[in-house]
């Protein structure tokens, strides 16, 4: 297979609204791709369509197969999905939640083999949860919950991560920590597609950005090439620009 994910001329309707319009995306191994755009731009629908959760026209390949032809386990071995603000009120430990990521490999929290336990330990450490691994999910903060769910996705050991707003609700330091985790995933040979409203974070971590509006991709490419004042104004309806400040970026919108 040529890539981990391919969308070619994909369109989708949600109810009476067109949620995606003629979207194409090819995800190769070893890159971070950020989906940007205002609320309702189609970012979440794109991620769900990639997994076969949304009826579409056009072509989608997850690896070498259509996601709708794959079993849940086969799909989970190809891509780990983290939905927007996942909820967990179960009185289970952080470690047990992370271990749920091993279901794709036939394991479960109460039957982890050595390889499964290693994957769980590695994900817990990567997300800075070592001191919390025995704490219950209903006793930790919102930011800690978010990192636990991200660790669950990492423990899945899929080559592709599809993450819907993984930094939502996190403080700046935690958001930068998630960015570091995403880059580390790429360094291990994986790829990441994530949606976000944090333009500056996306510019700093992504190899490519897709700027969306009303279900269409209006700009894509390297952040400094795609996030032009014209493209940002078209997407958000306000004059804006991306500026580099030292080794970081800032998105500046005019009132």
Phi, psi and omega in degrees: 000145186278338182203176181277331183208136177225126168241128182230114178052050184269131174231152181208145175246140171242107187067234179263005184254143174276111185269329175226142182225104172057051183267133176232139181203133177235117183254117178264169177292136172088037177215154174251127180239129180253135174259122182239160176147165182290171175305137180081010182286339181112008184296310180296319179298321178299314180297317181290323177296323180300335181262002180082016182274351183231135176290133184223165161252156186101190186244134172230132174232126173256099193073237182252016184220154172292134182299332182286347177266354184269148170290162180302321181291317179296320179296319181292335177283340180266327183212135174259129185246130175242107182289171181292127178046063179298140182257142174212107178250008179292141179278056178249161181286160174303316181299319180294322177296314179299322181294341176299337176296345182270000176303325180299340182251016176083012181252174177206166183307330182263006177213068180264126171280179183299318180293321178295314181297323177297318179297319178295312180301317181297317180291319178300315180292318182299327183264011175066039185247011186303320182284350184249003192298333179261000176286150179281146182298330181275009180241001183250169185286169179298319178295322178292322175300316181300318179291327178294319178293323176296319177298322177301316179296320179296321181295342180293337179055039172275149181289343182234130173254128175244110191238125181260105180052059183291345180255007180298131178081001180269149175287166185304320181294318179293322179298318177294326176297319177297319177302319178296322179296319180295318178294323178296324177300319179292320180296337177273001177102006179265183176223157183225133167239122182223147175261151180196157170259000182268093184297318182296317178297315179300318180297327182280334187249335189273145170282324178223150171236148170244117179262121188243153172205130177052041175083359181248153171271118182259344175201145175205155181141193174302144185310314183290338179273323185275324187270061179280162176305320180295317180292318179295320178295318179297319183288315191252351177076015178223147174301133183205161176208155175257127179238142174268129178235102186064236179263011183237176178236158173223137175259120185247119179251138178271149179284000000 
